[in-house]
């Protein structure tokens, strides 16, 4: 018979993150009172997804997510201990109690909601079709015969593939940087990208070279916590509601993304 430890090791070796959640060593339900008693909150955050998550000159976590994490800790009167995580390990870090919460650019999806508990959204990533100014692209229907670049297996790849009509030439690149270069060099007519990537391109080319043609999808991002953390969920939601209403989240969003926080549901 395979014991628990052996079985878990086998699953990990196979990379079955979702299956591991069934064996994750959940602690007893954590409360804000527990965190205040401890005097600090440990928050997992991406540092390779600017401007949401990055590092500053001192190699410290920075960006919109870092500022939101610090604001949450300040509201609760505790120290923010921000732990860098990666896209693949952020949910495992949460489920194995290495962090208390994730403020890690985690888009809300049905699949992830089976693993973690999401707060109300505190941010959003808007994915747009970005192309040459003045070109006759106003909707997905206009993409027939158009060369569209995307980062392979990304949210924008999924969105473009779903929206594009037959006859669209979708070119897939290894990452956003490669798709950006393809657009600027004329290899493609447009790309699917986040508004933050579009802003980076706009800074590198003459004014009005490219423009947002239409929105493909808006992904809500939320704070994540372990299942069953009802007190944490209530308090995080209150934090999001309060700082949306008083404009603090919008202020931080404008600081990092140079645009207003999208309306979130």
KEBADREN-956211 format. One record per residue (C-alpha): residue number from 1; residue in one letter; x, y, z. Coordinates in steps of 0.001 Angstrom, whole numbers, plus 500000, padded with zeros to 6 digits. Example, Ala and Ser with C-alpha at 12.3 -4.5 7.8 and 13.67 -1.06 7.14 Angstrom:
<nodes>
NODE  nr rest      u      v      w
NODE   1    A 512300 495500 507800
NODE   2    S 513670 498940 507140
</nodes>
This chain:
<nodes>
NODE  nr rest      u      v      w
NODE   1    X 500000 500000 500000
NODE   2    X 501284 503493 499141
NODE   3    X 501298 505666 502243
NODE   4    X 500272 509336 502332
NODE   5    X 503839 510694 502105
NODE   6    X 504764 508471 499181
NODE   7    X 501560 509263 497331
NODE   8    X 501996 512990 497795
NODE   9    X 505596 512830 496593
NODE  10    X 504467 510938 493506
NODE  11    X 501820 513526 492737
NODE  12    X 504290 516352 493180
NODE  13    X 506743 514638 490850
NODE  14    X 504047 514497 488206
NODE  15    X 503269 518193 488677
NODE  16    X 499653 517537 489603
NODE  17    X 499105 520760 491542
NODE  18    X 495335 520491 491545
NODE  19    X 495440 516957 492911
NODE  20    X 497803 518066 495655
NODE  21    X 495208 520416 497052
NODE  22    X 493300 517426 498360
NODE  23    X 496319 516588 500517
NODE  24    X 497411 520125 501477
NODE  25    X 498013 520503 505217
NODE  26    X 495397 523157 505953
NODE  27    X 495782 524868 509294
NODE  28    X 492753 525624 511421
NODE  29    X 490719 528580 510196
NODE  30    X 492815 531723 510559
NODE  31    X 491272 534990 511717
NODE  32    X 492317 538625 511611
NODE  33    X 492601 538450 515404
NODE  34    X 495214 535680 514964
NODE  35    X 497167 537857 512524
NODE  36    X 497004 540893 514808
NODE  37    X 498214 538788 517723
NODE  38    X 501149 537615 515590
NODE  39    X 501854 541230 514591
NODE  40    X 502459 540550 510922
NODE  41    X 500816 539131 507840
NODE  42    X 502728 537073 505275
NODE  43    X 501582 537814 501747
NODE  44    X 502688 536050 498569
NODE  45    X 503287 538303 495554
NODE  46    X 504603 537958 492005
NODE  47    X 507677 540082 491325
NODE  48    X 507918 539364 487582
NODE  49    X 504667 540895 486381
NODE  50    X 505208 544675 486174
NODE  51    X 503627 547030 486980
NODE  52    X 501509 544826 489265
NODE  53    X 504520 543061 490743
NODE  54    X 508175 543980 490356
NODE  55    X 511271 544818 492416
NODE  56    X 512776 548201 493204
NODE  57    X 516404 549373 493213
NODE  58    X 516878 547696 496600
NODE  59    X 515590 544406 495161
NODE  60    X 512478 544663 497349
NODE  61    X 508966 543732 496159
NODE  62    X 507271 546719 494561
NODE  63    X 504395 547575 492254
NODE  64    X 500628 547834 492546
NODE  65    X 500248 544501 494353
NODE  66    X 502979 545422 496849
NODE  67    X 501257 548708 497625
NODE  68    X 497906 546945 498075
NODE  69    X 499538 544390 500397
NODE  70    X 501123 547165 502463
NODE  71    X 497828 549062 502625
NODE  72    X 496042 545946 503870
NODE  73    X 498663 545417 506577
NODE  74    X 498446 549078 507576
NODE  75    X 494641 548867 507827
NODE  76    X 494966 545878 510139
NODE  77    X 497785 547442 512151
NODE  78    X 500370 544755 511407
NODE  79    X 503678 544447 509559
NODE  80    X 503591 543312 505928
NODE  81    X 505934 540400 505247
NODE  82    X 505903 540106 501456
NODE  83    X 507181 536820 500033
NODE  84    X 508042 536583 496305
NODE  85    X 506215 533750 494531
NODE  86    X 506021 532567 490931
NODE  87    X 503014 531864 488748
NODE  88    X 503268 528076 489189
NODE  89    X 504042 528037 492939
NODE  90    X 501794 530796 494274
NODE  91    X 498770 528576 494968
NODE  92    X 500910 525753 496447
NODE  93    X 502598 528335 498726
NODE  94    X 499175 529373 499979
NODE  95    X 497804 525866 500407
NODE  96    X 500875 524668 502322
NODE  97    X 500695 527616 504758
NODE  98    X 503868 529349 503583
NODE  99    X 501820 532551 503194
NODE 100    X 498611 533811 504786
NODE 101    X 497211 535419 501633
NODE 102    X 498047 535954 497986
NODE 103    X 498013 539428 496490
NODE 104    X 499645 538027 493387
NODE 105    X 497835 539170 490236
NODE 106    X 495721 536037 490477
NODE 107    X 492903 536140 487945
NODE 108    X 489612 534708 489155
NODE 109    X 488742 531549 487219
NODE 110    X 486353 528666 487942
NODE 111    X 489274 526229 488033
NODE 112    X 491184 528254 490626
NODE 113    X 488035 528799 492679
NODE 114    X 488015 525035 493287
NODE 115    X 491388 525371 495021
NODE 116    X 491306 528728 496791
NODE 117    X 488822 531209 498201
NODE 118    X 488696 534546 496364
NODE 119    X 487884 537976 497753
NODE 120    X 486040 540617 495806
NODE 121    X 488303 541861 492965
NODE 122    X 490850 544540 493846
NODE 123    X 492290 544942 490318
NODE 124    X 491781 543907 486736
NODE 125    X 493910 543154 483722
NODE 126    X 492304 544406 480540
NODE 127    X 493302 542507 477397
NODE 128    X 492979 544480 474169
NODE 129    X 493565 544094 470462
NODE 130    X 496328 546639 469787
NODE 131    X 497164 547717 466259
NODE 132    X 498107 550475 463867
NODE 133    X 496215 553723 464314
NODE 134    X 493668 554254 461553
NODE 135    X 493557 550624 460440
NODE 136    X 490065 549293 459762
NODE 137    X 489797 547066 462826
NODE 138    X 486864 547887 465056
NODE 139    X 485757 544452 466210
NODE 140    X 486738 540800 466060
NODE 141    X 484809 540432 462812
NODE 142    X 487381 542683 461133
NODE 143    X 490281 540306 461868
NODE 144    X 489754 538064 458847
NODE 145    X 492971 538202 456820
NODE 146    X 494756 540123 459576
NODE 147    X 498042 538915 461114
NODE 148    X 497577 538903 464894
NODE 149    X 500390 538148 467318
NODE 150    X 499971 536726 470817
NODE 151    X 502114 535229 473542
NODE 152    X 501662 531482 473250
NODE 153    X 499226 529829 475729
NODE 154    X 498500 533169 477390
NODE 155    X 495156 534716 478338
NODE 156    X 495374 536835 475204
NODE 157    X 496043 533742 473081
NODE 158    X 492854 532162 474427
NODE 159    X 490878 535389 473966
NODE 160    X 492054 536008 470386
NODE 161    X 491569 532374 469382
NODE 162    X 488026 532450 470733
NODE 163    X 487066 535772 469147
NODE 164    X 488824 535649 465775
NODE 165    X 486828 534577 462708
NODE 166    X 488033 531941 460277
NODE 167    X 490755 533407 458092
NODE 168    X 492539 535275 460873
NODE 169    X 496282 534562 460825
NODE 170    X 497232 534065 464469
NODE 171    X 500975 534056 465066
NODE 172    X 502134 532754 468426
NODE 173    X 505326 533937 470102
NODE 174    X 507200 532763 473175
NODE 175    X 506293 535798 475296
NODE 176    X 504848 539316 475287
NODE 177    X 508244 540852 474515
NODE 178    X 508495 538826 471294
NODE 179    X 504930 539756 470292
NODE 180    X 505685 543427 470991
NODE 181    X 508763 543290 468765
NODE 182    X 506786 541580 466008
NODE 183    X 504235 544407 466016
NODE 184    X 506850 547169 466053
NODE 185    X 508822 545511 463216
NODE 186    X 505736 544945 461046
NODE 187    X 505717 541138 461238
NODE 188    X 502097 541317 462453
NODE 189    X 499329 543863 461991
NODE 190    X 498089 543759 465577
NODE 191    X 498621 541895 468831
NODE 192    X 496479 540742 471688
NODE 193    X 498010 542126 474879
NODE 194    X 497294 543684 478253
NODE 195    X 496879 547456 478455
NODE 196    X 500143 547580 480390
NODE 197    X 502020 545980 477487
NODE 198    X 500278 548388 475096
NODE 199    X 501485 551296 477245
NODE 200    X 505062 549994 477051
NODE 201    X 504861 549864 473263
NODE 202    X 503443 553396 473081
NODE 203    X 506500 554709 474927
NODE 204    X 508864 553144 472368
NODE 205    X 507313 554397 469139
NODE 206    X 506266 557797 467761
NODE 207    X 503014 559168 469195
NODE 208    X 499800 557773 467692
NODE 209    X 501549 554911 465882
NODE 210    X 499313 552304 467516
NODE 211    X 496040 552332 469434
NODE 212    X 493680 550053 471350
NODE 213    X 491296 548735 468700
NODE 214    X 488839 546957 471020
NODE 215    X 488732 545116 474338
NODE 216    X 489008 541342 474162
NODE 217    X 488450 540532 477823
NODE 218    X 488790 542036 481256
NODE 219    X 490155 539675 483886
NODE 220    X 489293 540402 487502
NODE 221    X 492095 539770 489994
NODE 222    X 491403 539033 493647
NODE 223    X 493098 538296 496951
NODE 224    X 493261 534534 497509
NODE 225    X 493135 532623 500771
NODE 226    X 492752 529021 501819
NODE 227    X 489245 527516 501761
NODE 228    X 487281 527896 504984
NODE 229    X 488922 531180 506025
NODE 230    X 485567 532887 506530
NODE 231    X 486776 535594 508915
NODE 232    X 489661 536499 506614
NODE 233    X 487333 536590 503618
NODE 234    X 484920 538929 505400
NODE 235    X 487687 541285 506479
NODE 236    X 489502 541297 503140
NODE 237    X 486218 542075 501375
NODE 238    X 485615 544953 503796
NODE 239    X 489133 546233 503046
NODE 240    X 488490 546114 499285
NODE 241    X 485085 547779 499608
NODE 242    X 486375 550566 501859
NODE 243    X 489439 551369 499779
NODE 244    X 487499 551254 496539
NODE 245    X 484922 553672 497941
NODE 246    X 487474 556093 499405
NODE 247    X 489601 556105 496243
NODE 248    X 492762 554611 497761
NODE 249    X 492883 551644 495364
NODE 250    X 492258 553960 492419
NODE 251    X 495107 556188 493603
NODE 252    X 497485 553223 493676
NODE 253    X 496219 551941 490317
NODE 254    X 496817 555340 488714
NODE 255    X 500297 555466 490263
NODE 256    X 501338 552215 488601
NODE 257    X 499131 551846 485513
NODE 258    X 498506 555517 484682
NODE 259    X 494796 554916 484265
NODE 260    X 491761 554633 486515
NODE 261    X 490917 551360 488231
NODE 262    X 488317 549591 486058
NODE 263    X 484868 549061 487499
NODE 264    X 485001 545749 489314
NODE 265    X 482185 543395 490233
</nodes>
